[in-house]
Amino acid sequence: MKQIASGTEQKELSDIKLVGTISGSAEYSYAVFLGKDGKQSMFKTGESVFGAGELKTVEKYRAIIKNNGKLIKITMIDVLVPGEMESLKGAKASSGPVQLVKKGEYMIDQKAVQLALDNPTQIMTDAKLIPNMTKDKQEGFIVREVKKNGFYDNLGMQNGDVLLRINSFNISNPENALQAFTALRGMDKIQLDIIRNNSRMTLNYQIR
């Protein structure tokens, strides 16, 4: 996929790439862009994206930026290069699915976790995260469109699960979610508090 733009807008936005989205209501919609310096930043609707324009709308696989009075559509790209993709697939193939130790207890391969953390885009794109709203307050994210053999799939998460908490982090907004995942680096345990089929449960993982 590639970005859609034209004229002067294309020149001004050519160094900006969309690598992830969280789309909910306008208040809870975010997009992750890769700047020309290679660094990723998250923006909320209404914010200026690297000074190139205002983020107006976040959709499932694209974002719309208002640039010089015009609405420019930017379609999500895959920033993982082929070599990284093959490396990731190889790690998952060797580790296989998460191993069930006992009810609620799992073992997950450390390399698969590390590769995911080294590629933050994967965390944003291996499932669709939809804000879970309860009485006008966000409580975690509903996990949809879980990609087979992706990060969430390897954690044993299912479509429709609501992710509430990762270790000591309450997942109340996208910033919390990314902070929580980043904090997993170097850890040997992961604890996920989720809602599945209207029942709260805790999934515990040993990283080996």
C-alpha positions as CSV (number, residue, x, y, z in Angstrom):
1,M,0.0,0.0,0.0
2,K,1.2,3.6,-0.5
3,Q,0.2,7.0,0.5
4,I,-2.3,9.0,-1.5
5,A,-1.5,12.7,-2.0
6,S,-0.8,15.1,-4.8
7,G,0.9,18.4,-5.7
8,T,2.5,20.5,-3.0
9,E,0.8,18.3,-0.3
10,Q,2.6,15.2,-1.6
11,K,6.0,17.0,-1.2
12,E,5.2,18.2,2.3
13,L,3.9,14.8,3.5
14,S,6.2,12.6,1.5
15,D,8.4,11.9,4.5
16,I,5.5,10.9,6.8
17,K,4.3,7.3,6.9
18,L,1.2,5.9,8.7
19,V,2.1,2.7,10.6
20,G,-0.7,2.2,13.0
21,T,-4.2,3.4,14.0
22,I,-6.6,3.1,16.9
23,S,-10.0,4.3,15.7
24,G,-12.9,4.9,18.0
25,S,-14.9,8.1,18.6
26,A,-13.1,11.3,17.7
27,E,-12.0,11.7,21.3
28,Y,-10.4,8.3,21.4
29,S,-8.9,8.0,17.9
30,Y,-5.1,8.0,17.4
31,A,-2.6,7.4,14.6
32,V,1.1,6.4,14.8
33,F,3.3,8.0,12.1
34,L,6.9,7.4,11.2
35,G,8.8,10.7,10.7
36,K,11.6,11.3,8.3
37,D,14.0,10.8,11.2
38,G,12.8,7.2,11.5
39,K,11.1,7.7,14.9
40,Q,7.5,6.9,15.6
41,S,5.1,9.3,17.3
42,M,1.5,9.0,18.3
43,F,-1.0,11.7,17.5
44,K,-4.6,12.3,18.6
45,T,-7.2,13.7,16.3
46,G,-6.9,17.5,16.3
47,E,-3.1,17.5,16.9
48,S,-0.5,18.7,14.4
49,V,1.4,15.8,12.7
50,F,5.1,16.8,12.6
51,G,3.9,20.3,11.6
52,A,2.6,19.1,8.3
53,G,-1.1,19.5,9.1
54,E,-3.8,18.7,11.5
55,L,-4.9,15.1,12.1
56,K,-8.6,15.3,11.2
57,T,-9.8,11.7,11.0
58,V,-8.5,8.2,11.9
59,E,-10.0,5.3,10.1
60,K,-9.3,1.5,10.1
61,Y,-6.4,1.6,7.7
62,R,-5.9,5.3,7.0
63,A,-5.7,8.7,8.4
64,I,-6.8,12.1,7.0
65,I,-4.6,15.2,7.5
66,K,-5.7,18.7,6.8
67,N,-2.9,20.4,4.9
68,N,-3.1,23.9,3.5
69,G,-6.9,23.7,3.6
70,K,-7.1,20.4,1.8
71,L,-7.9,16.9,3.3
72,I,-5.1,14.5,2.4
73,K,-5.6,10.7,2.8
74,I,-2.7,8.6,4.0
75,T,-3.0,4.9,3.8
76,M,-1.3,2.6,6.3
77,I,2.0,1.0,5.2
78,D,3.9,-2.0,6.4
79,V,7.2,-0.7,7.7
80,L,8.8,-4.1,8.4
81,V,11.3,-4.9,5.7
82,P,11.3,-8.4,4.1
83,G,14.3,-9.5,6.1
84,E,12.7,-8.5,9.4
85,M,9.4,-10.3,8.4
86,E,11.3,-13.5,7.6
87,S,13.2,-13.3,10.9
88,L,10.0,-12.8,12.8
89,K,8.3,-15.7,11.0
90,G,11.3,-17.9,11.7
91,A,11.2,-17.1,15.5
92,K,7.5,-17.9,15.7
93,A,7.9,-21.1,13.7
94,S,10.6,-22.3,16.0
95,S,8.8,-21.4,19.2
96,G,5.3,-22.4,18.0
97,P,2.2,-21.3,19.8
98,V,2.1,-20.4,23.4
99,Q,2.3,-23.5,25.5
100,L,-0.3,-24.1,28.2
101,V,1.3,-25.1,31.5
102,K,-2.0,-25.2,33.4
103,K,-5.2,-23.3,33.5
104,G,-4.4,-19.6,33.2
105,E,-0.7,-20.3,33.1
106,Y,1.3,-20.2,29.8
107,M,4.9,-20.2,28.6
108,I,6.0,-18.0,25.7
109,D,9.2,-17.8,23.8
110,Q,11.4,-14.9,24.8
111,K,12.7,-14.3,21.2
112,A,9.2,-13.9,19.9
113,V,8.4,-11.3,22.6
114,Q,11.6,-9.4,22.0
115,L,11.1,-9.3,18.3
116,A,7.6,-7.8,18.8
117,L,9.0,-5.2,21.2
118,D,11.7,-4.3,18.8
119,N,9.0,-3.6,16.2
120,P,6.4,-1.4,17.9
121,T,4.4,-1.2,14.7
122,Q,3.7,-4.9,15.1
123,I,1.9,-4.2,18.4
124,M,-0.3,-1.7,16.6
125,T,-1.1,-3.8,13.6
126,D,-1.3,-7.4,14.8
127,A,-4.8,-6.7,16.0
128,K,-7.4,-3.9,15.9
129,L,-7.7,-2.2,19.3
130,I,-11.1,-0.6,19.8
131,P,-11.7,1.6,23.0
132,N,-14.0,-0.3,25.4
133,M,-16.4,2.4,26.7
134,T,-18.3,1.9,30.0
135,K,-20.5,4.8,31.1
136,D,-18.6,7.3,29.0
137,K,-15.3,6.1,30.5
138,Q,-12.7,4.0,28.7
139,E,-11.9,0.6,30.3
140,G,-9.3,-1.1,28.2
141,F,-9.4,-2.1,24.6
142,I,-11.5,-4.6,22.7
143,V,-9.2,-6.8,20.6
144,R,-10.5,-7.5,17.1
145,E,-9.1,-8.9,13.9
146,V,-6.3,-10.8,15.7
147,K,-3.8,-11.8,13.1
148,K,-2.8,-15.5,13.0
149,N,0.7,-16.0,14.4
150,G,0.8,-12.3,15.4
151,F,1.8,-10.9,18.8
152,Y,-1.7,-11.1,20.3
153,D,-2.4,-14.5,18.8
154,N,0.9,-15.8,20.3
155,L,-0.3,-14.5,23.7
156,G,-3.4,-16.6,23.3
157,M,-5.8,-13.6,23.0
158,Q,-9.0,-14.0,21.0
159,N,-11.3,-11.8,19.0
160,G,-13.6,-10.0,21.4
161,D,-11.3,-10.1,24.4
162,V,-11.1,-6.9,26.4
163,L,-7.6,-6.1,27.5
164,L,-7.8,-4.2,30.8
165,R,-4.3,-4.4,32.4
166,I,-0.8,-5.5,31.6
167,N,1.3,-6.2,34.7
168,S,0.9,-3.0,36.8
169,F,-0.4,-0.8,34.0
170,N,-4.1,0.0,33.6
171,I,-4.9,0.2,29.9
172,S,-7.0,3.4,29.8
173,N,-5.6,4.9,26.6
174,P,-3.2,4.2,23.7
175,E,-0.3,5.8,25.5
176,N,-0.8,3.5,28.5
177,A,-0.9,0.5,26.2
178,L,2.3,1.3,24.4
179,Q,4.0,2.2,27.7
180,A,2.9,-1.1,29.2
181,F,4.2,-3.1,26.2
182,T,7.5,-1.3,26.3
183,A,7.8,-2.1,30.0
184,L,7.8,-5.8,29.1
185,R,11.4,-5.5,27.8
186,G,13.7,-7.5,30.0
187,M,10.8,-9.0,32.1
188,D,10.4,-12.7,32.7
189,K,6.7,-12.6,33.5
190,I,3.6,-11.1,31.9
191,Q,0.2,-10.8,33.5
192,L,-2.8,-9.8,31.4
193,D,-6.1,-9.0,33.0
194,I,-8.9,-9.4,30.5
195,I,-12.6,-9.9,30.0
196,R,-13.6,-12.9,27.9
197,N,-17.2,-13.9,27.3
198,N,-18.3,-11.3,30.0
199,S,-16.0,-12.9,32.6
200,R,-12.9,-11.4,34.1
201,M,-9.8,-13.5,34.1
202,T,-6.1,-13.3,34.4
203,L,-3.6,-14.9,32.0
204,N,-0.1,-15.5,33.4
205,Y,3.0,-16.0,31.2
206,Q,6.5,-17.2,31.9
207,I,8.9,-15.8,29.3
208,R,11.6,-18.4,28.6
